[in-house]
Protein backbone atom coordinates (compact mmCIF):
# COMPACT_ATOMS: atom_id res chain seq x y z
CA UNK A 1 0.00 0.00 0.00
CA UNK A 2 1.18 3.54 -0.72
CA UNK A 3 0.88 5.91 2.24
CA UNK A 4 1.33 9.70 2.02
CA UNK A 5 2.43 11.33 5.27
CA UNK A 6 1.39 14.98 5.33
CA UNK A 7 1.68 17.32 8.32
CA UNK A 8 1.29 21.06 8.84
CA UNK A 9 4.39 22.75 10.26
CA UNK A 10 3.15 22.77 13.84
CA UNK A 11 2.15 19.07 13.64
CA UNK A 12 5.39 17.57 12.24
CA UNK A 13 6.65 16.45 15.65
CA UNK A 14 3.31 14.78 16.38
CA UNK A 15 3.54 13.00 13.00
CA UNK A 16 7.06 11.80 13.90
CA UNK A 17 5.73 10.44 17.20
CA UNK A 18 2.87 8.69 15.39
CA UNK A 19 5.28 7.13 12.89
CA UNK A 20 7.60 6.03 15.69
CA UNK A 21 4.69 4.30 17.44
CA UNK A 22 3.61 2.54 14.22
CA UNK A 23 7.05 2.07 12.68
CA UNK A 24 6.68 -1.71 12.40
CA UNK A 25 3.45 -1.41 10.44
CA UNK A 26 4.59 1.53 8.29
CA UNK A 27 7.80 -0.29 7.34
CA UNK A 28 5.68 -2.81 5.41
CA UNK A 29 4.40 -0.12 3.03
CA UNK A 30 5.66 2.44 0.52
CA UNK A 31 5.83 5.84 2.21
CA UNK A 32 6.01 9.32 0.74
CA UNK A 33 5.96 12.81 2.26
CA UNK A 34 7.00 16.35 1.53
CA UNK A 35 10.69 17.09 2.00
CA UNK A 36 10.71 18.46 5.54
CA UNK A 37 8.10 16.10 6.96
CA UNK A 38 9.82 13.14 5.30
CA UNK A 39 13.21 14.11 6.72
CA UNK A 40 11.86 14.53 10.24
CA UNK A 41 10.08 11.16 10.10
CA UNK A 42 13.07 9.41 8.55
CA UNK A 43 15.43 10.83 11.19
CA UNK A 44 13.07 9.79 14.00
CA UNK A 45 12.29 6.29 12.72
CA UNK A 46 14.86 5.17 10.16
CA UNK A 47 12.02 4.51 7.71
CA UNK A 48 12.64 4.91 3.99
CA UNK A 49 10.45 7.72 2.68
CA UNK A 50 10.17 9.00 -0.89
CA UNK A 51 10.34 12.77 -0.43
CA UNK A 52 8.64 15.33 -2.66
CA UNK A 53 9.31 19.07 -2.79
CA UNK A 54 7.13 21.14 -0.48
CA UNK A 55 4.28 22.93 -2.21
CA UNK A 56 5.91 26.33 -1.68
CA UNK A 57 9.08 25.07 -3.41
CA UNK A 58 7.37 23.87 -6.57
CA UNK A 59 6.16 20.52 -5.31
CA UNK A 60 2.50 21.05 -6.25
CA UNK A 61 2.82 19.07 -9.51
CA UNK A 62 4.66 16.30 -7.62
CA UNK A 63 1.94 15.96 -4.96
CA UNK A 64 1.09 12.27 -4.52
CA UNK A 65 -2.45 13.17 -3.39
CA UNK A 66 -3.57 16.09 -5.59
CA UNK A 67 -7.12 15.98 -4.22
CA UNK A 68 -5.75 17.30 -0.89
CA UNK A 69 -4.58 20.58 -2.41
mmCIF file of the N, C-alpha and C atoms, coordinates in Angstrom:
data_MODEL
# 
_entry.id   MODEL 
# 
loop_
_atom_site.group_PDB 
_atom_site.id 
_atom_site.type_symbol 
_atom_site.label_atom_id 
_atom_site.label_alt_id 
_atom_site.label_comp_id 
_atom_site.label_asym_id 
_atom_site.label_entity_id 
_atom_site.label_seq_id 
_atom_site.pdbx_PDB_ins_code 
_atom_site.Cartn_x 
_atom_site.Cartn_y 
_atom_site.Cartn_z 
_atom_site.occupancy 
_atom_site.B_iso_or_equiv 
_atom_site.pdbx_formal_charge 
_atom_site.auth_seq_id 
_atom_site.auth_comp_id 
_atom_site.auth_asym_id 
_atom_site.auth_atom_id 
_atom_site.pdbx_PDB_model_num 
ATOM 1   N N  . UNK A 1 1  ? 0.841  -1.165 0.000  1.00 0.00 ? 1  UNK A N  1 
ATOM 2   C CA . UNK A 1 1  ? 0.000  0.000  0.000  1.00 0.00 ? 1  UNK A CA 1 
ATOM 3   C C  . UNK A 1 1  ? 0.891  1.234  0.000  1.00 0.00 ? 1  UNK A C  1 
ATOM 4   N N  . UNK A 1 2  ? 0.489  2.264  -0.726 1.00 0.00 ? 2  UNK A N  1 
ATOM 5   C CA . UNK A 1 2  ? 1.182  3.545  -0.716 1.00 0.00 ? 2  UNK A CA 1 
ATOM 6   C C  . UNK A 1 2  ? 0.550  4.438  0.343  1.00 0.00 ? 2  UNK A C  1 
ATOM 7   N N  . UNK A 1 3  ? 1.379  5.037  1.180  1.00 0.00 ? 3  UNK A N  1 
ATOM 8   C CA . UNK A 1 3  ? 0.879  5.910  2.245  1.00 0.00 ? 3  UNK A CA 1 
ATOM 9   C C  . UNK A 1 3  ? 1.582  7.256  2.143  1.00 0.00 ? 3  UNK A C  1 
ATOM 10  N N  . UNK A 1 4  ? 0.788  8.336  2.029  1.00 0.00 ? 4  UNK A N  1 
ATOM 11  C CA . UNK A 1 4  ? 1.332  9.697  2.015  1.00 0.00 ? 4  UNK A CA 1 
ATOM 12  C C  . UNK A 1 4  ? 1.238  10.269 3.425  1.00 0.00 ? 4  UNK A C  1 
ATOM 13  N N  . UNK A 1 5  ? 2.353  10.746 3.929  1.00 0.00 ? 5  UNK A N  1 
ATOM 14  C CA . UNK A 1 5  ? 2.426  11.326 5.271  1.00 0.00 ? 5  UNK A CA 1 
ATOM 15  C C  . UNK A 1 5  ? 2.520  12.841 5.126  1.00 0.00 ? 5  UNK A C  1 
ATOM 16  N N  . UNK A 1 6  ? 1.472  13.533 5.524  1.00 0.00 ? 6  UNK A N  1 
ATOM 17  C CA . UNK A 1 6  ? 1.394  14.983 5.332  1.00 0.00 ? 6  UNK A CA 1 
ATOM 18  C C  . UNK A 1 6  ? 1.092  15.634 6.675  1.00 0.00 ? 6  UNK A C  1 
ATOM 19  N N  . UNK A 1 7  ? 1.892  16.646 7.040  1.00 0.00 ? 7  UNK A N  1 
ATOM 20  C CA . UNK A 1 7  ? 1.679  17.319 8.321  1.00 0.00 ? 7  UNK A CA 1 
ATOM 21  C C  . UNK A 1 7  ? 1.943  18.814 8.181  1.00 0.00 ? 7  UNK A C  1 
ATOM 22  N N  . UNK A 1 8  ? 1.081  19.614 8.764  1.00 0.00 ? 8  UNK A N  1 
ATOM 23  C CA . UNK A 1 8  ? 1.293  21.058 8.843  1.00 0.00 ? 8  UNK A CA 1 
ATOM 24  C C  . UNK A 1 8  ? 2.524  21.308 9.706  1.00 0.00 ? 8  UNK A C  1 
ATOM 25  N N  . UNK A 1 9  ? 3.153  22.451 9.538  1.00 0.00 ? 9  UNK A N  1 
ATOM 26  C CA . UNK A 1 9  ? 4.394  22.754 10.256 1.00 0.00 ? 9  UNK A CA 1 
ATOM 27  C C  . UNK A 1 9  ? 4.309  22.500 11.757 1.00 0.00 ? 9  UNK A C  1 
ATOM 28  N N  . UNK A 1 10 ? 3.225  22.924 12.390 1.00 0.00 ? 10 UNK A N  1 
ATOM 29  C CA . UNK A 1 10 ? 3.150  22.768 13.845 1.00 0.00 ? 10 UNK A CA 1 
ATOM 30  C C  . UNK A 1 10 ? 2.704  21.367 14.272 1.00 0.00 ? 10 UNK A C  1 
ATOM 31  N N  . UNK A 1 11 ? 2.544  20.445 13.316 1.00 0.00 ? 11 UNK A N  1 
ATOM 32  C CA . UNK A 1 11 ? 2.152  19.070 13.640 1.00 0.00 ? 11 UNK A CA 1 
ATOM 33  C C  . UNK A 1 11 ? 3.210  18.042 13.222 1.00 0.00 ? 11 UNK A C  1 
ATOM 34  N N  . UNK A 1 12 ? 4.359  18.500 12.726 1.00 0.00 ? 12 UNK A N  1 
ATOM 35  C CA . UNK A 1 12 ? 5.385  17.572 12.238 1.00 0.00 ? 12 UNK A CA 1 
ATOM 36  C C  . UNK A 1 12 ? 5.938  16.689 13.356 1.00 0.00 ? 12 UNK A C  1 
ATOM 37  N N  . UNK A 1 13 ? 6.140  17.245 14.528 1.00 0.00 ? 13 UNK A N  1 
ATOM 38  C CA . UNK A 1 13 ? 6.652  16.447 15.646 1.00 0.00 ? 13 UNK A CA 1 
ATOM 39  C C  . UNK A 1 13 ? 5.633  15.390 16.068 1.00 0.00 ? 13 UNK A C  1 
ATOM 40  N N  . UNK A 1 14 ? 4.363  15.751 16.065 1.00 0.00 ? 14 UNK A N  1 
ATOM 41  C CA . UNK A 1 14 ? 3.312  14.780 16.379 1.00 0.00 ? 14 UNK A CA 1 
ATOM 42  C C  . UNK A 1 14 ? 3.285  13.661 15.340 1.00 0.00 ? 14 UNK A C  1 
ATOM 43  N N  . UNK A 1 15 ? 3.489  14.008 14.062 1.00 0.00 ? 15 UNK A N  1 
ATOM 44  C CA . UNK A 1 15 ? 3.545  12.999 13.002 1.00 0.00 ? 15 UNK A CA 1 
ATOM 45  C C  . UNK A 1 15 ? 4.737  12.070 13.223 1.00 0.00 ? 15 UNK A C  1 
ATOM 46  N N  . UNK A 1 16 ? 5.875  12.627 13.622 1.00 0.00 ? 16 UNK A N  1 
ATOM 47  C CA . UNK A 1 16 ? 7.055  11.801 13.897 1.00 0.00 ? 16 UNK A CA 1 
ATOM 48  C C  . UNK A 1 16 ? 6.775  10.836 15.050 1.00 0.00 ? 16 UNK A C  1 
ATOM 49  N N  . UNK A 1 17 ? 6.087  11.301 16.073 1.00 0.00 ? 17 UNK A N  1 
ATOM 50  C CA . UNK A 1 17 ? 5.734  10.437 17.199 1.00 0.00 ? 17 UNK A CA 1 
ATOM 51  C C  . UNK A 1 17 ? 4.783  9.324  16.760 1.00 0.00 ? 17 UNK A C  1 
ATOM 52  N N  . UNK A 1 18 ? 3.802  9.671  15.925 1.00 0.00 ? 18 UNK A N  1 
ATOM 53  C CA . UNK A 1 18 ? 2.868  8.687  15.386 1.00 0.00 ? 18 UNK A CA 1 
ATOM 54  C C  . UNK A 1 18 ? 3.618  7.610  14.595 1.00 0.00 ? 18 UNK A C  1 
ATOM 55  N N  . UNK A 1 19 ? 4.525  8.063  13.726 1.00 0.00 ? 19 UNK A N  1 
ATOM 56  C CA . UNK A 1 19 ? 5.278  7.126  12.886 1.00 0.00 ? 19 UNK A CA 1 
ATOM 57  C C  . UNK A 1 19 ? 6.224  6.261  13.717 1.00 0.00 ? 19 UNK A C  1 
ATOM 58  N N  . UNK A 1 20 ? 6.760  6.813  14.785 1.00 0.00 ? 20 UNK A N  1 
ATOM 59  C CA . UNK A 1 20 ? 7.602  6.032  15.690 1.00 0.00 ? 20 UNK A CA 1 
ATOM 60  C C  . UNK A 1 20 ? 6.768  4.932  16.347 1.00 0.00 ? 20 UNK A C  1 
ATOM 61  N N  . UNK A 1 21 ? 5.564  5.280  16.786 1.00 0.00 ? 21 UNK A N  1 
ATOM 62  C CA . UNK A 1 21 ? 4.687  4.303  17.439 1.00 0.00 ? 21 UNK A CA 1 
ATOM 63  C C  . UNK A 1 21 ? 4.264  3.187  16.485 1.00 0.00 ? 21 UNK A C  1 
ATOM 64  N N  . UNK A 1 22 ? 4.085  3.516  15.201 1.00 0.00 ? 22 UNK A N  1 
ATOM 65  C CA . UNK A 1 22 ? 3.606  2.540  14.222 1.00 0.00 ? 22 UNK A CA 1 
ATOM 66  C C  . UNK A 1 22 ? 4.678  2.157  13.205 1.00 0.00 ? 22 UNK A C  1 
ATOM 67  N N  . UNK A 1 23 ? 5.917  2.324  13.575 1.00 0.00 ? 23 UNK A N  1 
ATOM 68  C CA . UNK A 1 23 ? 7.051  2.069  12.677 1.00 0.00 ? 23 UNK A CA 1 
ATOM 69  C C  . UNK A 1 23 ? 7.008  0.660  12.070 1.00 0.00 ? 23 UNK A C  1 
ATOM 70  N N  . UNK A 1 24 ? 6.720  -0.331 12.885 1.00 0.00 ? 24 UNK A N  1 
ATOM 71  C CA . UNK A 1 24 ? 6.677  -1.709 12.401 1.00 0.00 ? 24 UNK A CA 1 
ATOM 72  C C  . UNK A 1 24 ? 5.646  -1.927 11.316 1.00 0.00 ? 24 UNK A C  1 
ATOM 73  N N  . UNK A 1 25 ? 4.510  -1.294 11.448 1.00 0.00 ? 25 UNK A N  1 
ATOM 74  C CA . UNK A 1 25 ? 3.452  -1.410 10.436 1.00 0.00 ? 25 UNK A CA 1 
ATOM 75  C C  . UNK A 1 25 ? 3.810  -0.586 9.203  1.00 0.00 ? 25 UNK A C  1 
ATOM 76  N N  . UNK A 1 26 ? 4.256  0.652  9.409  1.00 0.00 ? 26 UNK A N  1 
ATOM 77  C CA . UNK A 1 26 ? 4.589  1.531  8.290  1.00 0.00 ? 26 UNK A CA 1 
ATOM 78  C C  . UNK A 1 26 ? 5.727  0.977  7.444  1.00 0.00 ? 26 UNK A C  1 
ATOM 79  N N  . UNK A 1 27 ? 6.651  0.257  8.059  1.00 0.00 ? 27 UNK A N  1 
ATOM 80  C CA . UNK A 1 27 ? 7.799  -0.294 7.335  1.00 0.00 ? 27 UNK A CA 1 
ATOM 81  C C  . UNK A 1 27 ? 7.382  -1.305 6.276  1.00 0.00 ? 27 UNK A C  1 
ATOM 82  N N  . UNK A 1 28 ? 6.180  -1.817 6.368  1.00 0.00 ? 28 UNK A N  1 
ATOM 83  C CA . UNK A 1 28 ? 5.685  -2.811 5.414  1.00 0.00 ? 28 UNK A CA 1 
ATOM 84  C C  . UNK A 1 28 ? 5.075  -2.169 4.170  1.00 0.00 ? 28 UNK A C  1 
ATOM 85  N N  . UNK A 1 29 ? 5.074  -0.832 4.107  1.00 0.00 ? 29 UNK A N  1 
ATOM 86  C CA . UNK A 1 29 ? 4.395  -0.116 3.031  1.00 0.00 ? 29 UNK A CA 1 
ATOM 87  C C  . UNK A 1 29 ? 5.343  0.873  2.359  1.00 0.00 ? 29 UNK A C  1 
ATOM 88  N N  . UNK A 1 30 ? 4.918  1.408  1.227  1.00 0.00 ? 30 UNK A N  1 
ATOM 89  C CA . UNK A 1 30 ? 5.663  2.443  0.524  1.00 0.00 ? 30 UNK A CA 1 
ATOM 90  C C  . UNK A 1 30 ? 5.206  3.787  1.063  1.00 0.00 ? 30 UNK A C  1 
ATOM 91  N N  . UNK A 1 31 ? 6.157  4.567  1.563  1.00 0.00 ? 31 UNK A N  1 
ATOM 92  C CA . UNK A 1 31 ? 5.834  5.835  2.210  1.00 0.00 ? 31 UNK A CA 1 
ATOM 93  C C  . UNK A 1 31 ? 6.331  7.013  1.384  1.00 0.00 ? 31 UNK A C  1 
ATOM 94  N N  . UNK A 1 32 ? 5.555  8.088  1.369  1.00 0.00 ? 32 UNK A N  1 
ATOM 95  C CA . UNK A 1 32 ? 6.006  9.322  0.738  1.00 0.00 ? 32 UNK A CA 1 
ATOM 96  C C  . UNK A 1 32 ? 5.547  10.493 1.603  1.00 0.00 ? 32 UNK A C  1 
ATOM 97  N N  . UNK A 1 33 ? 6.259  11.598 1.484  1.00 0.00 ? 33 UNK A N  1 
ATOM 98  C CA . UNK A 1 33 ? 5.963  12.805 2.256  1.00 0.00 ? 33 UNK A CA 1 
ATOM 99  C C  . UNK A 1 33 ? 6.626  13.981 1.571  1.00 0.00 ? 33 UNK A C  1 
ATOM 100 N N  . UNK A 1 34 ? 6.279  15.181 2.014  1.00 0.00 ? 34 UNK A N  1 
ATOM 101 C CA . UNK A 1 34 ? 7.003  16.351 1.533  1.00 0.00 ? 34 UNK A CA 1 
ATOM 102 C C  . UNK A 1 34 ? 8.394  16.344 2.168  1.00 0.00 ? 34 UNK A C  1 
ATOM 103 N N  . UNK A 1 35 ? 9.278  17.143 1.623  1.00 0.00 ? 35 UNK A N  1 
ATOM 104 C CA . UNK A 1 35 ? 10.695 17.092 1.999  1.00 0.00 ? 35 UNK A CA 1 
ATOM 105 C C  . UNK A 1 35 ? 10.946 17.198 3.498  1.00 0.00 ? 35 UNK A C  1 
ATOM 106 N N  . UNK A 1 36 ? 10.429 18.241 4.122  1.00 0.00 ? 36 UNK A N  1 
ATOM 107 C CA . UNK A 1 36 ? 10.711 18.461 5.540  1.00 0.00 ? 36 UNK A CA 1 
ATOM 108 C C  . UNK A 1 36 ? 10.064 17.397 6.413  1.00 0.00 ? 36 UNK A C  1 
ATOM 109 N N  . UNK A 1 37 ? 8.798  17.118 6.173  1.00 0.00 ? 37 UNK A N  1 
ATOM 110 C CA . UNK A 1 37 ? 8.103  16.095 6.955  1.00 0.00 ? 37 UNK A CA 1 
ATOM 111 C C  . UNK A 1 37 ? 8.803  14.749 6.793  1.00 0.00 ? 37 UNK A C  1 
ATOM 112 N N  . UNK A 1 38 ? 9.145  14.405 5.566  1.00 0.00 ? 38 UNK A N  1 
ATOM 113 C CA . UNK A 1 38 ? 9.821  13.136 5.304  1.00 0.00 ? 38 UNK A CA 1 
ATOM 114 C C  . UNK A 1 38 ? 11.158 13.027 6.009  1.00 0.00 ? 38 UNK A C  1 
ATOM 115 N N  . UNK A 1 39 ? 11.914 14.121 6.044  1.00 0.00 ? 39 UNK A N  1 
ATOM 116 C CA . UNK A 1 39 ? 13.212 14.109 6.717  1.00 0.00 ? 39 UNK A CA 1 
ATOM 117 C C  . UNK A 1 39 ? 13.046 13.932 8.218  1.00 0.00 ? 39 UNK A C  1 
ATOM 118 N N  . UNK A 1 40 ? 12.097 14.643 8.802  1.00 0.00 ? 40 UNK A N  1 
ATOM 119 C CA . UNK A 1 40 ? 11.859 14.531 10.245 1.00 0.00 ? 40 UNK A CA 1 
ATOM 120 C C  . UNK A 1 40 ? 11.450 13.107 10.608 1.00 0.00 ? 40 UNK A C  1 
ATOM 121 N N  . UNK A 1 41 ? 10.544 12.525 9.830  1.00 0.00 ? 41 UNK A N  1 
ATOM 122 C CA . UNK A 1 41 ? 10.080 11.159 10.104 1.00 0.00 ? 41 UNK A CA 1 
ATOM 123 C C  . UNK A 1 41 ? 11.215 10.156 9.905  1.00 0.00 ? 41 UNK A C  1 
ATOM 124 N N  . UNK A 1 42 ? 11.957 10.318 8.833  1.00 0.00 ? 42 UNK A N  1 
ATOM 125 C CA . UNK A 1 42 ? 13.073 9.411  8.553  1.00 0.00 ? 42 UNK A CA 1 
ATOM 126 C C  . UNK A 1 42 ? 14.125 9.470  9.659  1.00 0.00 ? 42 UNK A C  1 
ATOM 127 N N  . UNK A 1 43 ? 14.453 10.681 10.105 1.00 0.00 ? 43 UNK A N  1 
ATOM 128 C CA . UNK A 1 43 ? 15.429 10.834 11.188 1.00 0.00 ? 43 UNK A CA 1 
ATOM 129 C C  . UNK A 1 43 ? 14.937 10.194 12.490 1.00 0.00 ? 43 UNK A C  1 
ATOM 130 N N  . UNK A 1 44 ? 13.632 10.309 12.751 1.00 0.00 ? 44 UNK A N  1 
ATOM 131 C CA . UNK A 1 44 ? 13.072 9.785  14.003 1.00 0.00 ? 44 UNK A CA 1 
ATOM 132 C C  . UNK A 1 44 ? 12.902 8.275  13.990 1.00 0.00 ? 44 UNK A C  1 
ATOM 133 N N  . UNK A 1 45 ? 12.668 7.701  12.790 1.00 0.00 ? 45 UNK A N  1 
ATOM 134 C CA . UNK A 1 45 ? 12.289 6.289  12.724 1.00 0.00 ? 45 UNK A CA 1 
ATOM 135 C C  . UNK A 1 45 ? 13.243 5.392  11.948 1.00 0.00 ? 45 UNK A C  1 
ATOM 136 N N  . UNK A 1 46 ? 14.026 5.982  11.047 1.00 0.00 ? 46 UNK A N  1 
ATOM 137 C CA . UNK A 1 46 ? 14.863 5.174  10.159 1.00 0.00 ? 46 UNK A CA 1 
ATOM 138 C C  . UNK A 1 46 ? 14.097 4.610  8.975  1.00 0.00 ? 46 UNK A C  1 
ATOM 139 N N  . UNK A 1 47 ? 12.820 4.986  8.833  1.00 0.00 ? 47 UNK A N  1 
ATOM 140 C CA . UNK A 1 47 ? 12.020 4.508  7.707  1.00 0.00 ? 47 UNK A CA 1 
ATOM 141 C C  . UNK A 1 47 ? 12.497 5.130  6.401  1.00 0.00 ? 47 UNK A C  1 
ATOM 142 N N  . UNK A 1 48 ? 12.350 4.390  5.316  1.00 0.00 ? 48 UNK A N  1 
ATOM 143 C CA . UNK A 1 48 ? 12.642 4.915  3.986  1.00 0.00 ? 48 UNK A CA 1 
ATOM 144 C C  . UNK A 1 48 ? 11.402 5.631  3.481  1.00 0.00 ? 48 UNK A C  1 
ATOM 145 N N  . UNK A 1 49 ? 11.577 6.898  3.109  1.00 0.00 ? 49 UNK A N  1 
ATOM 146 C CA . UNK A 1 49 ? 10.451 7.722  2.676  1.00 0.00 ? 49 UNK A CA 1 
ATOM 147 C C  . UNK A 1 49 ? 10.819 8.429  1.381  1.00 0.00 ? 49 UNK A C  1 
ATOM 148 N N  . UNK A 1 50 ? 9.979  8.261  0.366  1.00 0.00 ? 50 UNK A N  1 
ATOM 149 C CA . UNK A 1 50 ? 10.168 9.000  -0.890 1.00 0.00 ? 50 UNK A CA 1 
ATOM 150 C C  . UNK A 1 50 ? 9.714  10.428 -0.624 1.00 0.00 ? 50 UNK A C  1 
ATOM 151 N N  . UNK A 1 51 ? 10.643 11.384 -0.787 1.00 0.00 ? 51 UNK A N  1 
ATOM 152 C CA . UNK A 1 51 ? 10.339 12.765 -0.435 1.00 0.00 ? 51 UNK A CA 1 
ATOM 153 C C  . UNK A 1 51 ? 10.083 13.615 -1.676 1.00 0.00 ? 51 UNK A C  1 
ATOM 154 N N  . UNK A 1 52 ? 9.006  14.394 -1.616 1.00 0.00 ? 52 UNK A N  1 
ATOM 155 C CA . UNK A 1 52 ? 8.638  15.329 -2.661 1.00 0.00 ? 52 UNK A CA 1 
ATOM 156 C C  . UNK A 1 52 ? 8.978  16.742 -2.199 1.00 0.00 ? 52 UNK A C  1 
ATOM 157 N N  . UNK A 1 53 ? 9.119  17.664 -3.145 1.00 0.00 ? 53 UNK A N  1 
ATOM 158 C CA . UNK A 1 53 ? 9.314  19.066 -2.787 1.00 0.00 ? 53 UNK A CA 1 
ATOM 159 C C  . UNK A 1 53 ? 8.091  19.568 -2.041 1.00 0.00 ? 53 UNK A C  1 
ATOM 160 N N  . UNK A 1 54 ? 8.283  20.529 -1.144 1.00 0.00 ? 54 UNK A N  1 
ATOM 161 C CA . UNK A 1 54 ? 7.132  21.140 -0.484 1.00 0.00 ? 54 UNK A CA 1 
ATOM 162 C C  . UNK A 1 54 ? 6.381  21.965 -1.521 1.00 0.00 ? 54 UNK A C  1 
ATOM 163 N N  . UNK A 1 55 ? 5.114  22.197 -1.259 1.00 0.00 ? 55 UNK A N  1 
ATOM 164 C CA . UNK A 1 55 ? 4.277  22.932 -2.210 1.00 0.00 ? 55 UNK A CA 1 
ATOM 165 C C  . UNK A 1 55 ? 4.878  24.297 -2.523 1.00 0.00 ? 55 UNK A C  1 
ATOM 166 N N  . UNK A 1 56 ? 5.373  24.981 -1.493 1.00 0.00 ? 56 UNK A N  1 
ATOM 167 C CA . UNK A 1 56 ? 5.912  26.329 -1.685 1.00 0.00 ? 56 UNK A CA 1 
ATOM 168 C C  . UNK A 1 56 ? 7.225  26.341 -2.473 1.00 0.00 ? 56 UNK A C  1 
ATOM 169 N N  . UNK A 1 57 ? 7.841  25.173 -2.638 1.00 0.00 ? 57 UNK A N  1 
ATOM 170 C CA . UNK A 1 57 ? 9.083  25.072 -3.411 1.00 0.00 ? 57 UNK A CA 1 
ATOM 171 C C  . UNK A 1 57 ? 8.872  24.361 -4.746 1.00 0.00 ? 57 UNK A C  1 
ATOM 172 N N  . UNK A 1 58 ? 7.651  24.429 -5.258 1.00 0.00 ? 58 UNK A N  1 
ATOM 173 C CA . UNK A 1 58 ? 7.366  23.867 -6.574 1.00 0.00 ? 58 UNK A CA 1 
ATOM 174 C C  . UNK A 1 58 ? 6.892  22.428 -6.564 1.00 0.00 ? 58 UNK A C  1 
ATOM 175 N N  . UNK A 1 59 ? 6.555  21.911 -5.404 1.00 0.00 ? 59 UNK A N  1 
ATOM 176 C CA . UNK A 1 59 ? 6.157  20.517 -5.314 1.00 0.00 ? 59 UNK A CA 1 
ATOM 177 C C  . UNK A 1 59 ? 4.701  20.238 -5.632 1.00 0.00 ? 59 UNK A C  1 
ATOM 178 N N  . UNK A 1 60 ? 3.910  21.263 -5.925 1.00 0.00 ? 60 UNK A N  1 
ATOM 179 C CA . UNK A 1 60 ? 2.501  21.053 -6.248 1.00 0.00 ? 60 UNK A CA 1 
ATOM 180 C C  . UNK A 1 60 ? 2.285  19.994 -7.318 1.00 0.00 ? 60 UNK A C  1 
ATOM 181 N N  . UNK A 1 61 ? 2.992  20.088 -8.457 1.00 0.00 ? 61 UNK A N  1 
ATOM 182 C CA . UNK A 1 61 ? 2.816  19.075 -9.505 1.00 0.00 ? 61 UNK A CA 1 
ATOM 183 C C  . UNK A 1 61 ? 3.303  17.674 -9.090 1.00 0.00 ? 61 UNK A C  1 
ATOM 184 N N  . UNK A 1 62 ? 4.157  17.589 -8.082 1.00 0.00 ? 62 UNK A N  1 
ATOM 185 C CA . UNK A 1 62 ? 4.661  16.298 -7.615 1.00 0.00 ? 62 UNK A CA 1 
ATOM 186 C C  . UNK A 1 62 ? 3.726  15.658 -6.593 1.00 0.00 ? 62 UNK A C  1 
ATOM 187 N N  . UNK A 1 63 ? 2.767  16.422 -6.083 1.00 0.00 ? 63 UNK A N  1 
ATOM 188 C CA . UNK A 1 63 ? 1.939  15.965 -4.960 1.00 0.00 ? 63 UNK A CA 1 
ATOM 189 C C  . UNK A 1 63 ? 1.343  14.586 -5.232 1.00 0.00 ? 63 UNK A C  1 
ATOM 190 N N  . UNK A 1 64 ? 1.604  13.624 -4.335 1.00 0.00 ? 64 UNK A N  1 
ATOM 191 C CA . UNK A 1 64 ? 1.091  12.267 -4.524 1.00 0.00 ? 64 UNK A CA 1 
ATOM 192 C C  . UNK A 1 64 ? -0.416 12.159 -4.306 1.00 0.00 ? 64 UNK A C  1 
ATOM 193 N N  . UNK A 1 65 ? -1.015 13.173 -3.683 1.00 0.00 ? 65 UNK A N  1 
ATOM 194 C CA . UNK A 1 65 ? -2.450 13.166 -3.391 1.00 0.00 ? 65 UNK A CA 1 
ATOM 195 C C  . UNK A 1 65 ? -3.030 14.520 -3.813 1.00 0.00 ? 65 UNK A C  1 
ATOM 196 N N  . UNK A 1 66 ? -3.154 14.755 -5.131 1.00 0.00 ? 66 UNK A N  1 
ATOM 197 C CA . UNK A 1 66 ? -3.575 16.088 -5.594 1.00 0.00 ? 66 UNK A CA 1 
ATOM 198 C C  . UNK A 1 66 ? -4.938 16.527 -5.076 1.00 0.00 ? 66 UNK A C  1 
ATOM 199 N N  . UNK A 1 67 ? -5.796 15.606 -4.699 1.00 0.00 ? 67 UNK A N  1 
ATOM 200 C CA . UNK A 1 67 ? -7.118 15.983 -4.217 1.00 0.00 ? 67 UNK A CA 1 
ATOM 201 C C  . UNK A 1 67 ? -7.053 16.702 -2.864 1.00 0.00 ? 67 UNK A C  1 
ATOM 202 N N  . UNK A 1 68 ? -5.888 16.641 -2.187 1.00 0.00 ? 68 UNK A N  1 
ATOM 203 C CA . UNK A 1 68 ? -5.746 17.296 -0.892 1.00 0.00 ? 68 UNK A CA 1 
ATOM 204 C C  . UNK A 1 68 ? -5.312 18.748 -1.024 1.00 0.00 ? 68 UNK A C  1 
ATOM 205 N N  . UNK A 1 69 ? -5.025 19.196 -2.225 1.00 0.00 ? 69 UNK A N  1 
ATOM 206 C CA . UNK A 1 69 ? -4.578 20.583 -2.406 1.00 0.00 ? 69 UNK A CA 1 
ATOM 207 C C  . UNK A 1 69 ? -5.749 21.534 -2.341 1.00 0.00 ? 69 UNK A C  1 
# 
